[in-house]
Amino acid sequence: MADFTEATGDLSPQYRDHAVAELKATTEQHHELDILVVGGGVVGAGAALDAVTRGLDVGLVEARDWASGTSSRSSKLIHGGLRYLEMLDFALVSEALKERGLLLTRIAPHLVRPVPFLYPLHQRFVERPYVGAGIALYDAMSFSGSHGRGLPVHKHLSRRATLRAAPSLKHDAMVGSIRYYDGQVDDARMVTNIIRTAAHYGARVVNRTSVIDFLREGERVVGAKVKDHESGEVYDIRAKQVINATGVWTDDTQALVTDRGQMKVRASKGVHLVVPRDRFQSTVGLILRTEKSVLFVIPWGRHWIIGTTDTDWNLDKAHPAATSADIDYILEHVNQVLVRPLTREDVEGVYAGLRPLLAGESDSTAKLSREHVVAHPVPGLVVIAGGKWTTYRVMAKDAVDEAARSLDERVAESVTETITLLGADGYQAAWNRRGRTAELAGVHVARVEHLLQRYGSMSRHLLAMIAENPALGEPLPGADDYLAAEVLYAVTHEGARHVEDVLTRRTRISIEAWDRGDSAAPVVADLMAGPLGWTPEQRDHEVEVYLARVKAERISQEQPDDATADAERIRVADIVSAN
C-alpha cells in the first residue's frame, strides 16, 4: 500500500477518494491492514489514533458522520464524576481525573477548558462537611496524579457569596454552596480533531461508510464488507484485527458475527436544553440533585446547557427523540432554584443522546456501570463497550492492547498520553498573541478568540482563507458566532459531506440558533457545493432534507411519550448521498 509519509490530517474530498482506494487495496496479497476500527465516535477515533501511533497500519470506517451518535450529544463535560465518587467508585473517578488533567494541560488545551460549578447546600450543619469532604477528596485525587493540576481548588461559599456568584438563584434555594471546577469540551469538534490527528499520522479514515457484514475465514474475522453511502459501492476491507467501537450499536454489529458470549449494551437517553445566557444571571454553572440523578446547568458561550435525563431507550438509535415530558422534567427541576422560572419560550435548542451502558441486573439505567469492558468474542474481532466520554483514551488503549496481543509482530506500547492533537502545539503562544493577530488580520479580537478556541493554532488557516476572500469573514445568517470560512474549512479539512454535518457537528448552530439553522442552511449549501461538486438540484435537496429534519425534531418535542416522538422524528430519513 502507498506510504502516507506526507499525510496532513486534512480530510478533503480528495483525501476521502484516496483513502477509499487505499482501503480497497487491502484485498491484495500482503496489503491487509493491521487494524480496522469500526465506529467514528470518540472511542473509535481514539483507537485509530492509538493504533497508528504505535506504528500499525490502520483504517477506520464510520456509517454516518464523525461523532454523529452518542459522542456529539453529551453534556460537554470532561470530569471525574462526583456522583461516582459518592458511589465509592474510586478507581473510575481517579482514572477520569487523570485523563481530565492530560486533556487540559497536554493533549487538547485548545479544546478543553476549565468551567466553575456551584454545588448548592441545603442543610447548614450536616451537608456542608459531608459534601465538602467529598469535593476535597475529588480535588486531592486530581492532584495526586502527575497531570492533575491545572484547575483551582474548591472553595466554600456562604449564602451571600453564592448569590453574588449566581444572582438569579432563589434566596431560599440554599444555605450556601461549594464552588469547584471541572473541564468542558465541544464533544463533536474534539472527535473530529482526534480523527484528523489519526489521519495526520497515517490512518485511512472514511465516513459515510457502514459495515454490512464481516469477512470470515472459518471462525476468524479477517475484515469487513462495507457500503459507501456516498457512491453506493460495496467493497471489502481486509485486516488482521477488527475493533468494534460502535457504542449503542454494539449488539447489532456483534450479531453479524456471533450470538455467543455477547456483551449486552443498554441505551439510556439523556436530554439537554439550550437557553440563552441572558435568561438568568450567573458567573458559574450549577450541579443540582434530583430524585434520579443530577442536573447540570453548564455555561456554554452565549448559552446555557441544562440537562440531563436518564431513561431507558429501545427505539431508533440514530435519532433518539426528546419528548414534551423530557423538556418539562428539566424545566421543572431547574426552576426550583431560579427566581425567574424558565419557560418553553426560553428554549433555543434541544438535543437527545444515548449512553451505551453495560447491561446488568438493575432495572434503572442510572445504576448501570460506566466501567468499560474489552472482549475478544471470536478470533480477529475485539469489542469495546461501556465507559464514559472522559476516559475515551484509556478505552482506546485497552482495545488496541487486546488486538495487539493477537498480531504476529511485537507491537509498541501506547504513546497517546504524550501525543497532542492537531492545533494544540503553539496554541498558548497564539492565544497570547491574539490581539496582534486581530490587528494584522483586520478582524475583531473576539473573532480571533472564537477561532482559537475551536481550531487552536490551526486558526491561522482560516484567517488566511479570509484574507484571500474577505466574504468568508462574514457571519452565517441567524448564527453570528460562526463564519462562512468555517463552512468551507469543514469541507476541505474536516470531512463534512452534507449540510447536516456542518450545522449539527462542525458548528452547533442546530442547537444554538433560534431557527435551529433554517436560515443558515441555504448559505451553507452554497458554500459546500463548489468543493463537493454539487449540481443545483443536489444543493436544493440538501437544504430540503435539513429543513425537514428540523421540522420533524420540533414536532417530536411536542409529543407526550417516546413512542410518538420517535414516530415523528423518523418520518424524515437520513440524507444518504448528494450524488
N, C-alpha and C positions, 0 to 999 in steps of 0.2 A: 504494500500500500504506500501511497505517497507520504512523504515526511512533512509534518506540519511545523517545521522549524521556524517558519515566518508567520505563524498564527498570531493574530492581533486581538482576538476577542470581539471583533466587530461582526455581529450577526446580521449581515446584509442579505438581501435576496440571493446574491451571487454566492455568498458563503453557504447558504442553505443548499443550493444546487450542488455545490462541490461536496458538501458533507453527505448528501444523499448518494452521490456517485461513489464516495468512499465506503459507505455502509453496504451498498450493493456489491462492491468488490470483495466483501468478506467471504463470499461464497467460493471465491477462487482458492486454489490449494495454497496453504500456508499464509493466508491473508486474514484468517479469522481474528476477531477481537479477543483480547484477554477478558474484558468485562463489558457486558451490555447492561446498562441501567434502564429499567422501565419505570417511568414516572418523573415528571419535571417539577415536582413540588420541592420544598426546601430540603427534604431528606435525600431525594433522588439527585438534586443538584449538588448537595454536599458529598454524596457518594461518588459522583463523577469527578468532582474536584479532588477528593481524597485519593481515588484510584490513579488518576492521571499524574498527580504529583508524586506518586510512588514509582513512576516510570512505566506504568501499564498502558496498553493500547485500549482506549475506552470509547464507547459510543453511548448515547442516551437518546431515547425517544419519549415524546410526550404526546398524549392523544389530543390535547386541545392546545392551550397556551401555557407558558411558564406560570406556575402558581395559580392556575385557574380554579383549583379546588380549594381545599382547606387552607393552603398556605397564603392566600391573599385575603382571607376573611377572618383573621384572628383579632384579638384585642390590641394588636400592635405593640405588645409589651415584651421586653426582654427581662425576665425576672426569675427569682428563685422560687417564688410561690409561697407567700406567708401561710396560706391555708394548708399546704403540705407540711409545713413546719408544725402546725397545730396537730396534724395527724401523726406526728413523730416520724415522718419520712425524712430523716436527716440526710441520708445518702443522696436522695433525689435533689433536695434543696442545695446541698453542698456542691453537687455536680453542676447544677444550673447556675449557681452564683459564680463558680469558676468560669463558666462559659460567658456569663454576663460581663465579667471583668475583661476577658480576652476580646470580646467584641467591641467593648467601649474603648479599650486602650490600644489594641493592636490590629485586629482583623478588619474592623469596619468602623473606625471612629468618625467617618464622614456620613454614616447611615444610622448609627446607634448613638443616642444622646440621653443624658440624664433627664428624668422627669420627677418632680416632687409630688408626694401624696400626703394627705391628711387621713389619719385613722381616728375618727371621732370616738370619744369615750362617753359612756352614759352613766357609769357608776363611779362616784368620786373616790371611794376608798378601796374598792375591790378590783375594779377593772384596770386602773392605771398601772399598778405593779405587775399584774398578770400579763397584760398586753405589752407593757414596757419591757419586761424581761424577755418576751418573745422577739420583739423587734431588736433589742440589744443583742440577742443571740444571732439574729439574722445578719446584723452588721458584723459581728465578730466572725461569723463563718465566712463572710465575704472577704474580710481582711486576712484570714488565715492562709489563703492561697496566694501564690506569687503574683496573680493578676487581679486580685480582688479590689484593690484600691482604685480610686477614680471617682467615687461618689461621696458626698458629705455624709456624716453620721446623723443618726436620728436626733430629734430634739422634742422635749415635752413642751406643750403649749397650754396656757390657761385658756379659759373660755374667751376672754377679751382678746388674747393674741390670735386665737383661732378665727374670731370674727374679723380681725384686721386682715388676715390672710384670705378669708373667704367671706366677704360681707353679705353675700346672698343666702347664707345659711340661717335657718331659724335660730333665734336666741336660745330656745329651749331644746334644740335638737341635740345638744351635747353639753357636758360639763367641762370639756377641754378636749385636747387631741394630742396625737403624736405625729410629727412630720418625719417622713422617711423618703428615701429615694430609690427608684428603680430605673430601668432603661426603656427606651421607646424606639420603634423602628417602623418604617414603611415596609411592611412584610413583602408585598409583591415586588417592590423595587429591589429589595435585598436578594430575593430569589433570582431575579433577572441578572443581578450583579454576580452572584455565585456561578450561574450558568455561563456568563461571559468569561469569568475568570477561568473556569474549566476549559472553555474553548481556547482561551489565550494560551493555556499550557498544552493544547493539542487534542482535547476531546472533540469528537464529532457529535454535535448536538442538533437534534431536529425536532421541531414542534409540529403540531397538527398531524401526527403520525401515530396510529394506535396499533397495539399488538392484538391480532385476531386469533393467533394460535402460537404454540411453542413448537420448535423443531425438536424431534426426538431421534435418538439412536438407541434402541432398546429402552431401558428405563431412564437413560441420561438425557437431560435437556442440553441441546447444543446450539441454541439460538432461538430466534423468533420469526414468525411470519407477520409482516406489518402491512398496514394500508396507509398510504399517503393521502390524506383528505384534501390536499390542495390539487393534486393531479389525478386522484382516483386509482393510482397504480398500486399494485400489490407486489411486494418483493420480500426476499428472505435476508436475514442478517444472522451470520454465524458468530458464535462466541464460546469461549471455553467455560465461562461462568455468566449467569444472568442474575442480576439483583432486582428483585421485585420490590419497588418502593412506591406502591400505589395508594397508600393511606386507606381511606374508607372503601376503596375498590379492591382491597387485598383479597377478600374472599372470592371475588369474581375472577380475578386474574389467576389466583392459585387453583381455582377449579378447572382451568384449562389443562392442568397437568395431572392433578390427583385430588381425590376426596379423602385421602388417608393422612392423618396427622396434621390436619389443617389448623392454623391459627384461626380464631374467631374474633372478628372485629365488629364492635357495635358503634353505630354512628350516633353522636349526641349533637343536637342542634343548638347553636349559640347565636343569638340575635343581638345586633348592636344598632343603636340610633345615632345619627349625626345631627347636631343642632349648632346654630351659630354661637360664636364665643360671647357675643354681647347679650345673650339671653339671661345670663346671670354672672355676677362678679365673683371671681376667684383667681388668685395667682397660683393656685396649686390644684392638683387632682384630688379625688376622694376615693376611698375604699369603704363601701358600706356593706354591712352584714345583712343578709336576707334569711328567710326561713329555710332556703335550699342551699345557698352558696354565698357568693359575694357579688357585689355590683360595683364596677369601676366607673368613675367619671374622669375621663382622661383628656388633658389638653391636647389639641391636635391642630396646630397652626391657628387659623381664624375660626376654629370649630371646637366642639367637644364631641368625643365619642363616649357613649353611655351604654354599658352592657356588662354582663351578658346573661342570657337564659341558659338553661341546661336541661334539655328534654330529649327523650328518645326519638329517633327518626328512622322510618322504614320505607320512605318513598324515594322519589328521584334524587339520586346522589349528586348529579351535576348541577342542579339548580334548587337547593333547599329553599323553601319559601317561608318568609316571615308572615305571621298572621296578625289580625287585629288584636287578638288576645295577647300575643307576644309583646306588641307595642304598648298595650295598656299596662301589662305587668311591669315593664321597665319604667314607664312614666309614673305609675303609682308608687313605686319604691323610691325613685329619686325625689319625687315631690314631697315625701315625708320629711325631708330635711331642708327644702327650699322655701324661702319667704314667698316668692312669686312662682306658683306652680307652672310647669311646662305643659303645653297642650299639643294636640296633633298638628296645629298650625305652625308650631315651632320646629317641627322635624323636617330637616332638609333631605336627609338620606337614610336609608335602612339597608342593612346587609345581613345575610344569614350564612353561616358556615357550619361545617360538620367536623367534630373532633373524632379522630379514629381511636377509640378506646378498646383495650383488650377486654374481651368479654369475660365476665366472671359469674359468680353466683348471685351477685347483688342485683336487685330489680331496678336500682337507681343508677343512672349514668353518672351522677355526681360522685358516686362512691367507687366507680371502676378505676382501675390502675392507670396512671400516667407513665408508669415504667415502660420501657421498650423491650422487645424480645426479638432475637435473631434466630432463625431456624433454617435448616437445610433439608426440606421435606423429601426431595429426590435429588440424585446426583446432578450437578450442574445448575441448580436453582437455589438461590438464597432469598429468604423472605425477611423483611424488616417491618415491624409494625409496633404501634403504640407510641409512647414518648410524648414530648412536648416541644413546641417550636424552639424554645431557647436552647435545647440540648441537641439540635439537629446535627452538629458537627460530631458529637460523640456517637450518635446513632449511625451516622455515615461511616465513621471509622470502624465501628463494630461490624457492620455489614461487610465492608471491604476486607477486614481481618478474616472473617469467616470464608469469604470467597477465595482469598489468597491461600488459605490452607490447602485448597484442592488444586492449585496451579502447580505445574511441574517445576518451574523455576522458583528460586528463593525471591521473595518479594520484600522490598524495603518497608520499614515501619512508617506509620502515618507521620506526615510533616505539616498537616493543616493547622496545627497550633501556632506555627510560625509563618504561615502564608497570609499575606494581606490581600484583600480583594482589590480589584481594579478601582482606582480613584482614591485609595487610602494613602498611597505614597505621595508625599508633598501636600497633603490636604491642610495640615495645620499652617504651613507657610502660606498657602494660597488664601486661607481664611484671614490670616494676619494682614495680608496684602490686599484684601478685598476693596478697600477704599480707593487705592491707587488703580486697581484693575477696573473699577467702575469709571474712573476719570478717563482712562485710556480708551475704554470701550464706548464711552459716551452714553452709558446707561445708568439708571439709579442704582445705588449700592444695594437696595433691597432686592433688586433683580439678581445681582451677583450672589448675594447670600442665599437666595432661593435655589440657584443653580448649584452652588457649592454643597448645600445640604441634601441635594438629590444625586449629584454626579461626582462630588469630590473634586479632585484635581482634574478630572476629565471635563469639567465645565468649560475649560478653555476651548474645547472642540465646538461647543455650542456657541460660544462668543465669537469664534472665527466664522461660523456659519452666518451669524447675524451681521458681522462686519461685511461679509461678502454680499448679503442680501438683507438690507435693513427691515424689509417687510416681515422677516422671520422673528423679529424682536417684538412684534405686536402680540397682545394677549388674545386668547381664544374667546369667542362670544360666550357670555354667561359664565366665564371661568377666568377671571382676571389674574389668578395666581399662576396660570400656565401660559407658556409662549408657543407660538407656531413652530419655532425651531425644535421644540421638544417632540412634536409630532413627527417631523422629518427624521430626527435623530432616532426615534423609536423604530422606524422602518429600516434605516440604513445601518444601525448599530445594535439594536436590541431585539431583533427578530419579530417585530409586530407584523401581523399578516392581515388583520381586519380592524375595522373601526372600533369594535368592542374591545380589542386588545389595548388600544390606546386610551379609551375613555374609562375603562374599568381597572386597568392594571398599570400601564406605563404612567398614566396620571390617575388621580382618584376623583375625576370630575363626576362620575356616575353617582357618587355618594355625597359630594361636597357642593354641587351646584343645585340651585332651587329647581331647575328644569331637568336635572339629572343628565345633562349633556345633550338635550334635544337641539338646542341652538348651535352647539359646537359641532355636532355630527357632520353637517354638510361641509364645513370648512376643513375638518379633519379628513374627510373622504377626499376632498380636492387635493390636499397636501400629500396623501398617501398614493393617489392614483398614478402619479408620474413614476416614482421608483418601482412600483409594483406592476406597472404596465396595464392598468385597468382601462377598459373601454368606458364610455359614458354610461352604458347600461349597467356595467358592473359597479360603477361608483354609485349610481342611484340605488341599486339593490342593497349595497352595504348600509346606506342610510336608512332605507325602509326597514331592514331587519333590526337595526339598532333601535329605531323609534318604536317598533312593535315590541321589542324586549322591554323597554322602559314602561310602556303601557301595560304589558302583562304583569310586570312586577308591582306596579301601583295597584292594579285590580286585586292581585293576590293578597296584598297587605290590608285589604278591606274585608277579607274572608274570616269567618269565626274560628276555623279549625285547620289542621294540617292538610287533611284530605282535599278540602275545597280549594285551599290556597295552592296546593300542588297542582291540582287540575287546571287552574287558571294559568299558572306560570308555564307549564309545559305545552300550552297551546302554541307557543312560539318556539319553533325548532332552532337549534344552533345553526349558525351560518357554517356551511361545510366548505365551500370554496368560492373564490371570486372568478374562477376560470370556467 
